[in-house]
Amino acid sequence: MIGKLKGAVDEIGEDHAIIDVHGVGYVAFCPARTLANLHPGEAATLFIETYVREDMIRLYGFSSALEREWFRMLQSVQGVGAKVALAVLSTLTSSELANAIALRDIAMVSRAPGVGKKVAERIVTELKNKAPAFAGEASGTIGLKQELGEGVAPAPVADAVSALVNLGYSRDQAANAIAAALKTAGEGADSAKLIRFGLKELAR
């Protein structure tokens, strides 16, 4: 079982990289975000998930152990295989995925190619309680959970966070701002009010 590869990048394909380790080239299928940080001829370290079947051995490579844990955890969801898990990790960072699950932001997860609304809903529902234990949480998500308790974030909260992200703020900045806005506006506030208070927080 291969857990990590450390060597030189020999070649980069559309969905994989070949890592030369002491003259042996290992093909590792990777998320697009991981591939974007690899460059031919440069040193690289990939955290590996090894799949062994009767007719083949396939390696999946990730830039961090955390990203590999997300890959494993995503596949615990019904209907999510390696291809879909890679698509999600190609589209969202670990922090963005943790926030999307905490906020039950189905639209965010369904941005990944091949991930429809039903699969995205299963991901945020089935991983709601598992995700923090594996990934930790971004500070914005922690702030929102403190304001909302253990329940799922209501639609106005998720909509307000998404709106601030669309305005150019990072997911973490948006989550922090809406967490602060909830203290002022209250949990019953609609998305427009939360956005207004959130923007005031960001302008400080």
C-alpha positions as CSV (number, residue, x, y, z in Angstrom):
1,M,0.0,0.0,0.0
2,I,1.4,3.4,-1.0
3,G,0.7,6.3,1.3
4,K,2.9,9.0,0.0
5,L,5.1,9.8,-3.0
6,K,8.1,12.1,-2.9
7,G,10.0,12.7,-6.1
8,A,10.1,14.9,-9.3
9,V,7.2,15.7,-11.5
10,D,7.8,14.0,-14.8
11,E,4.6,14.7,-16.7
12,I,1.2,16.3,-16.1
13,G,-1.9,15.1,-17.9
14,E,-5.4,16.4,-17.9
15,D,-6.4,14.5,-14.8
16,H,-3.1,12.9,-13.6
17,A,0.6,13.5,-12.9
18,I,3.5,11.1,-13.3
19,I,5.9,11.3,-10.3
20,D,9.4,10.0,-10.8
21,V,10.7,8.3,-7.7
22,H,14.2,7.0,-8.1
23,G,13.6,6.2,-11.8
24,V,10.2,4.7,-11.4
25,G,7.2,6.7,-12.7
26,Y,4.0,6.6,-10.7
27,V,0.8,7.7,-12.3
28,A,-1.4,9.5,-9.7
29,F,-4.9,10.9,-10.5
30,C,-5.3,14.2,-8.8
31,P,-7.9,17.0,-8.3
32,A,-7.4,20.0,-10.7
33,R,-6.3,22.2,-7.8
34,T,-3.5,19.8,-6.9
35,L,-2.4,19.5,-10.6
36,A,-2.3,23.3,-10.9
37,N,0.5,23.4,-8.2
38,L,2.7,20.8,-9.9
39,H,5.3,21.7,-12.5
40,P,7.4,19.3,-14.7
41,G,11.0,19.0,-13.4
42,E,10.2,20.3,-9.9
43,A,10.1,18.3,-6.7
44,A,6.7,17.2,-5.4
45,T,5.1,15.3,-2.5
46,L,1.7,13.7,-2.9
47,F,-0.4,12.0,-0.3
48,I,-1.7,8.9,-1.9
49,E,-4.9,6.9,-1.7
50,T,-4.3,3.4,-3.2
51,Y,-7.1,1.5,-4.9
52,V,-6.4,-2.2,-5.5
53,R,-8.6,-4.2,-7.8
54,E,-8.2,-7.6,-9.5
55,D,-7.3,-6.0,-12.8
56,M,-5.5,-2.8,-11.7
57,I,-3.9,-0.7,-9.1
58,R,-4.8,3.0,-9.2
59,L,-3.2,5.8,-7.2
60,Y,-5.0,9.1,-6.3
61,G,-2.7,11.9,-5.2
62,F,-3.4,15.0,-3.0
63,S,-1.5,18.0,-1.9
64,S,-2.2,17.4,1.8
65,A,-3.4,14.7,4.1
66,L,-6.5,16.8,4.8
67,E,-7.4,16.8,1.1
68,R,-7.0,13.0,1.1
69,E,-9.3,12.6,4.1
70,W,-12.0,14.6,2.3
71,F,-11.6,12.3,-0.7
72,R,-12.2,9.3,1.5
73,M,-15.1,10.9,3.4
74,L,-16.9,12.1,0.2
75,Q,-17.0,8.5,-1.0
76,S,-18.8,7.5,2.1
77,V,-21.8,9.3,0.7
78,Q,-24.2,7.2,-1.4
79,G,-23.7,7.9,-5.1
80,V,-20.3,9.4,-4.7
81,G,-17.4,7.6,-6.2
82,A,-13.8,8.6,-6.9
83,K,-14.6,10.6,-10.0
84,V,-17.2,12.7,-8.3
85,A,-15.1,13.1,-5.2
86,L,-12.2,14.4,-7.4
87,A,-14.6,16.8,-9.1
88,V,-15.7,18.3,-5.8
89,L,-12.1,18.7,-4.6
90,S,-11.2,20.2,-8.0
91,T,-13.9,22.9,-7.5
92,L,-13.8,23.6,-3.8
93,T,-11.0,24.0,-1.3
94,S,-11.2,22.0,2.0
95,S,-12.2,25.2,3.8
96,E,-14.9,26.0,1.2
97,L,-16.3,22.5,1.4
98,A,-16.4,22.6,5.2
99,N,-18.3,25.9,5.1
100,A,-20.7,24.6,2.4
101,I,-21.5,21.5,4.5
102,A,-21.9,23.5,7.7
103,L,-24.2,26.0,6.0
104,R,-26.0,23.3,4.0
105,D,-25.1,25.3,0.9
106,I,-26.2,22.8,-1.8
107,A,-25.7,25.3,-4.6
108,M,-22.0,25.6,-3.7
109,V,-21.4,21.9,-3.7
110,S,-23.3,21.4,-7.0
111,R,-20.9,23.7,-8.7
112,A,-18.7,20.7,-9.2
113,P,-19.0,19.0,-12.6
114,G,-21.2,15.9,-12.5
115,V,-22.7,16.8,-9.1
116,G,-26.4,17.3,-9.3
117,K,-28.7,18.8,-6.7
118,K,-29.6,15.4,-5.2
119,V,-26.0,14.3,-4.8
120,A,-25.0,17.7,-3.4
121,E,-27.9,17.5,-0.9
122,R,-26.8,14.0,0.2
123,I,-23.2,15.3,0.6
124,V,-24.2,18.2,2.9
125,T,-26.7,16.0,4.8
126,E,-24.6,12.9,5.4
127,L,-21.4,14.7,6.1
128,K,-22.9,17.4,8.4
129,N,-21.7,15.6,11.6
130,K,-18.6,13.9,10.1
131,A,-16.9,16.8,8.5
132,P,-15.6,18.8,11.6
133,A,-14.0,15.7,13.0
134,F,-11.9,15.2,9.9
135,A,-11.3,18.7,8.6
136,G,-11.5,21.1,11.4
137,E,-13.4,24.3,10.5
138,A,-12.7,27.7,9.1
139,S,-13.1,30.5,11.7
140,G,-16.2,31.8,9.9
141,T,-18.0,28.5,10.1
142,I,-17.2,28.2,13.8
143,G,-18.7,31.7,14.3
144,L,-21.8,30.8,12.5
145,K,-22.2,27.5,14.5
146,Q,-21.9,29.4,17.7
147,E,-24.7,31.7,16.6
148,L,-26.9,29.0,15.2
149,G,-26.2,26.1,17.6
150,E,-26.0,22.6,16.2
151,G,-28.8,23.0,13.7
152,V,-28.4,23.4,10.0
153,A,-28.1,27.0,8.8
154,P,-31.4,28.4,7.5
155,A,-31.7,29.4,3.8
156,P,-31.4,33.2,4.5
157,V,-28.0,32.6,6.2
158,A,-26.6,30.5,3.4
159,D,-28.0,32.9,0.8
160,A,-26.4,35.9,2.6
161,V,-23.0,34.1,2.7
162,S,-23.2,33.2,-1.0
163,A,-24.2,36.8,-1.9
164,L,-21.1,38.2,-0.1
165,V,-18.9,35.7,-1.8
166,N,-20.4,36.7,-5.2
167,L,-19.4,40.3,-4.3
168,G,-15.8,39.2,-4.1
169,Y,-15.2,38.4,-0.5
170,S,-13.7,35.1,0.6
171,R,-15.9,32.4,2.0
172,D,-14.3,32.8,5.4
173,Q,-14.7,36.6,5.4
174,A,-18.4,36.2,4.3
175,A,-19.1,33.6,7.0
176,N,-17.5,35.8,9.7
177,A,-19.5,38.9,8.6
178,I,-22.8,37.0,8.6
179,A,-22.0,35.5,12.0
180,A,-21.5,39.0,13.4
181,A,-24.7,40.2,11.5
182,L,-26.7,37.5,13.2
183,K,-25.9,39.0,16.6
184,T,-27.3,42.3,15.6
185,A,-30.2,41.3,13.2
186,G,-31.3,38.1,15.0
187,E,-31.8,34.6,13.7
188,G,-35.2,35.5,12.2
189,A,-33.7,38.1,9.8
190,D,-34.1,37.7,6.1
191,S,-31.2,37.4,3.7
192,A,-31.4,41.1,2.6
193,K,-31.1,42.3,6.2
194,L,-28.2,39.9,6.9
195,I,-26.4,41.1,3.8
196,R,-26.8,44.7,4.8
197,F,-25.5,44.1,8.3
198,G,-22.8,41.9,6.9
199,L,-21.5,44.6,4.6
200,K,-21.4,47.0,7.5
201,E,-19.2,44.6,9.4
202,L,-16.9,44.2,6.4
203,A,-16.6,48.0,6.0
204,R,-15.3,48.4,9.5
